[in-house]
């Protein structure tokens, strides 16, 4: 009997960092279930690319910030695992989906705070909670934080606070799930060239300043991040857990 491929669930896998993560995993022989919020066609293109790499892929619609929709998503996920992959479990949970929010503390509206909270913290927390029973023993959980949880750029207090909480949550996951052989780690990118950062990095002065403060003297590309996630899903990374791994090119040292 052929060995079952490992399967990764990548939230926000239709664009930006999530897309590169999904493609990087597929190049390592891992099947992918990716989620998208709005753009079904964009997600379908990523599925096509993953299949071109020789792996199975499925795209499911999910708004991580819509907490009431999570139970319905779990039902879809369970069906997809059975119908498309012939299994009841998956191996790697990559909590990547996110939104941007920029405002000084004095100008941050409650609605923005709540949106950031629902997507980056509450949504991640409860999606993880609801998928734990579907996650195979020996699996991996990889959450996305940010370099902004270590260094401070005024205007990102709410966003960075959610990500700081994710780092704490990840350590608790590592402790509580360790007996099942499940590892949990956090990836913390610095500035990355995606549509997520086009407003900030599109400003020449901002870009020049960030590059000047980065050891490797450039901003990151999505492919600088995806391979690190793929490594954490490899057998070689099995003894790495409860870690915050900053992938920022050495910014603000």
C-alpha positions in Angstrom: 0.0 0.0 0.0 1.3 3.4 -1.0 2.2 5.6 2.0 -0.2 8.5 2.6 1.3 11.9 1.9 1.5 14.4 4.7 -1.2 17.1 4.5 -0.9 20.7 5.5 -3.7 23.2 6.2 -2.5 26.7 5.3 -4.9 29.6 6.2 -4.7 32.5 3.8 -2.9 30.3 1.3 -4.2 32.0 -1.8 -1.9 35.0 -1.8 1.3 36.6 -0.4 3.2 34.7 2.3 0.5 31.9 2.5 0.8 31.2 -1.2 4.5 30.8 -1.0 4.2 28.6 2.1 1.7 26.4 0.2 4.0 26.1 -2.8 7.1 25.5 -0.7 5.3 22.7 1.1 4.2 21.1 -2.1 7.8 21.1 -3.4 8.7 19.0 -0.4 6.1 16.4 -1.3 3.3 17.7 1.1 -0.3 17.9 0.0 -2.1 21.1 0.8 -5.5 22.4 1.9 -5.5 26.1 1.6 -8.0 28.7 2.6 -9.1 31.9 1.0 -11.4 34.6 2.1 -12.8 36.2 -1.0 -10.9 35.4 -4.2 -11.9 31.9 -5.4 -10.1 32.3 -8.7 -6.8 33.3 -7.0 -7.1 30.3 -4.8 -7.8 28.0 -7.8 -4.6 29.2 -9.4 -2.6 28.2 -6.4 -4.3 24.8 -6.4 -3.3 24.4 -10.0 0.3 25.3 -9.2 0.5 22.8 -6.4 -0.9 20.1 -8.6 1.7 21.0 -11.2 4.3 20.2 -8.4 2.8 16.7 -8.2 0.8 17.2 -5.0 -2.9 17.1 -4.2 -4.5 20.4 -3.3 -8.0 21.7 -2.3 -9.1 25.3 -1.6 -11.7 26.0 1.0 -13.4 29.4 1.8 -12.7 30.7 5.3 -12.9 34.0 7.1 -10.8 33.3 10.2 -12.2 36.4 11.9 -15.8 35.1 11.6 -15.8 32.9 14.7 -19.3 31.7 14.2 -18.3 30.2 10.8 -15.6 28.0 12.2 -17.8 25.0 13.0 -19.1 24.9 9.4 -15.5 25.2 8.2 -14.5 22.2 10.3 -17.3 20.2 8.6 -16.0 21.2 5.2 -12.4 20.3 6.2 -13.5 16.9 7.5 -15.3 16.2 4.2 -12.3 17.4 2.2 -10.0 15.2 4.0 -12.2 12.2 3.4 -13.2 12.9 -0.2 -10.0 14.3 -1.6 -7.3 12.6 0.5 -9.0 9.5 1.8 -8.1 10.2 5.4 -9.6 11.7 8.6 -6.5 13.6 9.7 -4.0 16.2 8.6 -0.4 16.8 9.7 0.5 20.4 9.7 -1.5 23.5 10.7 -0.1 26.8 9.4 -2.0 29.7 10.9 -1.0 32.4 8.3 -4.2 34.3 7.5 -4.0 38.0 8.5 -5.0 41.6 8.0 -3.1 44.8 8.4 -3.9 47.6 10.7 -2.0 50.8 11.3 -2.9 53.6 13.7 -1.2 55.4 16.5 -2.6 54.4 19.9 -4.4 57.7 20.3 -6.1 57.2 16.9 -7.0 53.5 16.9 -10.7 53.0 16.5 -12.4 50.1 18.4 -13.6 48.6 15.2 -10.0 48.2 13.9 -8.9 46.7 17.2 -11.7 44.2 17.2 -11.0 43.2 13.6 -7.3 42.6 14.3 -8.3 40.7 17.5 -10.8 38.5 15.7 -8.5 37.5 12.9 -5.0 37.4 14.5 -5.8 36.1 18.0 -9.4 34.9 18.6 -9.7 33.3 15.2 -6.3 31.7 15.4 -7.0 30.4 18.9 -10.4 28.8 18.2 -9.5 27.5 14.7 -6.6 25.8 16.3 -8.7 24.5 19.2 -11.3 23.1 16.7 -8.7 21.4 14.5 -6.6 19.7 17.3 -8.8 16.6 17.1 -8.1 16.3 13.4 -4.3 16.9 13.8 -2.3 13.7 13.6 0.0 12.7 16.4 3.5 13.9 15.6 2.1 16.8 13.7 3.2 20.5 13.6 1.5 23.8 14.4 3.2 26.9 13.0 1.8 30.3 13.9 2.7 33.6 12.3 3.9 36.5 14.5 5.9 39.5 13.4 9.2 41.2 14.0 7.0 44.0 15.4 6.5 41.9 18.5 10.2 42.4 19.3 11.0 45.9 18.0 8.7 48.9 17.9 7.5 50.9 14.9 4.9 53.5 16.1 1.4 52.8 14.6 1.4 49.0 15.0 0.5 48.7 18.7 -2.8 46.8 18.2 -1.4 44.5 15.4 1.8 43.7 17.3 -0.1 43.2 20.6 -2.2 40.4 18.9 1.0 38.8 17.6 2.7 39.0 20.9 -0.3 37.1 22.4 0.1 34.5 19.6 3.7 33.9 20.7 2.5 33.1 24.2 -0.4 30.9 22.9 2.2 29.0 20.8 4.2 28.1 23.9 1.1 26.8 25.6 0.3 24.7 22.6 3.8 23.2 22.7 3.3 22.3 26.4 -0.2 21.0 26.2 0.2 19.0 23.0 3.8 17.8 23.5 2.7 14.4 24.8 1.2 13.7 21.4 4.5 14.5 19.7 3.0 17.7 18.3 5.4 20.6 18.0 4.3 24.3 18.0 6.5 27.2 16.8 6.1 30.8 15.7 7.5 32.4 12.6 8.1 36.1 12.9 8.9 37.8 9.6 10.1 41.3 9.2 9.0 43.5 6.2 8.0 41.3 3.3 7.2 42.3 -0.3 3.5 41.4 -0.5 0.2 43.2 -1.1 -0.1 43.1 2.7 2.8 45.7 2.9 2.4 47.6 -0.3 1.2 50.8 1.5 4.2 51.0 3.8 6.9 49.6 1.5 5.6 51.7 -1.4 6.9 54.7 0.5 10.5 55.2 -0.7 11.5 56.8 2.6 10.1 54.0 4.6 11.7 51.4 2.4 15.1 53.1 2.5 15.0 53.3 6.3 14.0 49.6 6.7 16.7 48.5 4.3 19.3 50.6 6.1 18.3 48.9 9.4 18.5 45.3 8.0 21.7 43.4 8.1 21.1 41.8 4.7 20.3 45.2 3.2 17.0 44.4 1.5 13.4 43.7 2.2 12.2 40.1 2.2 10.4 38.3 -0.6 7.8 35.6 0.2 10.2 32.9 -0.8 12.5 33.9 2.0 9.8 32.8 4.5 8.1 29.8 2.9 11.1 27.6 3.0 11.5 28.1 6.7 8.0 26.9 7.3 8.7 23.9 5.1 11.7 23.1 7.2 9.7 23.2 10.4 7.4 20.6 8.8 10.3 18.3 8.0 11.5 15.4 10.0 14.8 17.3 10.7 12.9 19.9 12.7 11.1 17.4 15.0 13.0 18.5 18.1 12.2 22.2 17.6 9.2 23.3 19.6 8.0 26.3 21.6 10.3 28.6 19.7 10.0 32.1 18.2 11.9 32.0 14.9 12.4 35.5 13.5 13.0 35.5 9.8 13.8 39.1 9.2 17.2 39.4 7.6 18.5 40.8 10.9 16.5 43.9 11.2 16.9 46.3 14.1 19.7 44.4 15.8 
